[in-house]
Amino acid sequence: MSAQRRSALGHSTEIGRTRRRSAGFSLIELLVVLAVTGVLLTAATLGFRQQQQRTRRADARVALLDLAALQAEQRLRDGHYAATEQVLVGSDGARHSPGGHYLLHINPAEGDCDPADDGHYYCYVLSARPVGAQAQDGHCAVFLMDHLGDKWALDADGEMGEGCW
């Protein structure tokens, strides 16, 4: 008797040995799917975090514009700008942006705007520094605005940050 036998369809099969294909996936196929999924998730997470940082930057811009408006009111009322943010908001604690992503500060401007003999300031630079998760935003690390309305930002290295305002 021969070791091979013809099946009903004419294919030869080895007697005693049957080849079965499992209905599932092989380990290699699963590893490839997991690797591709990991790469896609990493890219999506990075994009999401960058978008969150860009969105939170609006918190700094709005906060500085609000603080500048308070300074303008102070100047109209008293004839000079407030030297600290506590004078404007009446609190003893640090002033945060509305979303809490930035710490705001009033810096008396130097140079021609040194305090007058009366100790009052007639120039200022407002700053918003990121806190918490936003502190990882190295592109627009500090937002600044002066009494003339000029706006700029610095990156984590102290260089001008482009596209922040």
C-alpha positions in Angstrom: 0.0 0.0 0.0 1.3 3.4 -0.9 2.1 6.1 1.7 0.0 8.6 -0.2 -3.7 8.4 -1.1 -5.7 10.5 -3.5 -8.5 12.5 -2.0 -11.9 12.8 -3.6 -10.7 16.0 -5.3 -7.6 14.5 -6.7 -5.1 16.0 -4.3 -2.6 13.8 -2.6 -2.4 13.8 1.1 -0.1 12.0 3.4 -1.8 9.2 5.3 -1.8 9.7 9.1 -0.8 13.3 8.9 -3.3 16.0 8.5 -2.4 19.7 8.2 -4.7 21.9 10.2 -4.6 25.6 10.2 -5.7 27.3 13.4 -8.6 29.8 13.2 -6.7 32.4 15.3 -3.7 34.7 14.6 -0.1 33.8 14.9 2.2 35.4 17.5 4.0 37.3 14.8 0.8 38.8 13.4 -0.2 39.9 16.9 3.1 41.5 17.6 3.0 43.4 14.3 -0.5 44.7 15.1 0.6 45.7 18.6 3.7 47.6 17.2 1.6 49.5 14.7 -1.0 50.3 17.3 1.8 51.6 19.7 3.3 53.9 17.0 -0.2 55.3 16.2 -1.0 55.9 19.8 2.3 57.6 20.4 1.8 60.0 17.5 -1.8 60.7 18.6 -0.8 61.4 22.2 2.0 63.8 21.1 -0.3 65.7 18.8 -2.9 65.9 21.6 -0.5 67.3 24.1 0.8 69.9 21.7 -2.7 70.9 20.9 -3.5 71.2 24.7 -0.4 73.4 25.1 -1.4 75.7 22.2 -5.0 75.9 23.6 -3.7 76.8 27.1 -1.6 79.6 25.7 -4.9 81.5 25.2 -5.3 81.5 29.0 -2.1 83.5 29.3 -3.0 86.0 26.5 -6.5 86.6 28.0 -5.0 87.0 31.5 -2.4 89.5 30.4 -5.0 91.6 28.5 -7.3 91.6 31.5 -4.4 92.7 33.8 -3.4 95.4 31.3 -7.0 96.7 31.5 -6.8 96.7 35.3 -3.6 98.7 35.0 -5.3 101.2 32.7 -8.1 101.7 35.2 -5.5 102.1 38.0 -3.7 104.8 36.0 -6.9 106.7 35.3 -8.0 106.5 38.9 -4.7 107.2 40.7 -2.4 108.7 38.0 0.1 105.8 38.1 0.3 102.1 37.5 0.2 99.5 40.3 3.6 98.1 41.2 2.2 94.7 42.2 -0.7 92.5 41.1 -2.0 92.4 44.7 -2.9 96.1 44.5 -5.1 95.4 41.5 -6.8 92.3 42.6 -6.8 92.8 46.3 -5.4 89.5 47.3 -2.3 88.4 49.3 -1.7 85.3 47.2 -0.2 84.8 43.8 -2.4 85.7 40.8 -3.1 82.9 38.4 -4.7 83.1 34.9 -8.4 82.2 34.8 -7.6 78.6 33.8 -4.8 78.3 36.4 -2.2 77.5 33.8 -0.1 80.6 34.3 1.3 82.7 37.2 0.9 86.4 36.5 3.3 89.1 37.7 3.7 92.9 37.3 7.3 93.9 36.7 8.1 97.6 37.0 9.8 98.5 33.7 13.4 99.6 33.9 15.3 102.5 32.3 13.2 105.6 31.5 10.4 104.2 33.6 12.1 103.9 36.9 9.9 104.9 39.8 9.4 108.6 40.2 10.4 110.5 43.3 7.0 109.7 44.7 7.6 106.0 44.5 5.0 105.3 41.8 5.4 103.5 38.6 4.6 105.0 35.2 5.6 102.0 33.1 5.3 98.2 33.5 5.9 94.8 31.9 3.3 92.1 32.6 4.5 88.5 32.6 2.7 85.1 32.5 4.8 82.1 33.4 3.4 78.6 32.9 2.7 76.3 35.9 1.8 72.7 36.3 1.5 70.7 33.1 1.8 73.8 31.0 5.4 74.3 32.3 6.4 71.7 29.7 5.7 74.2 26.9 9.2 75.2 26.0 8.2 77.0 22.8 6.2 79.8 24.6 7.6 79.6 28.1 6.9 83.2 29.1 4.3 85.7 27.7 5.1 89.4 28.2 3.2 92.6 27.6 4.2 96.2 28.4 2.4 99.5 29.2 2.5 100.4 25.5 0.7 97.3 24.5 3.7 95.6 22.9 3.5 91.8 23.2 6.1 89.1 22.9 7.0 85.7 24.3 10.2 83.9 25.2 11.0 80.2 24.7 12.6 78.1 27.4 16.1 79.3 26.3 15.2 83.0 26.6 14.9 83.5 22.9 12.0 85.1 21.2 9.1 82.6 20.8 7.5 82.8 17.4 3.7 82.5 16.9 2.9 82.6 20.6 0.6 85.7 20.5 
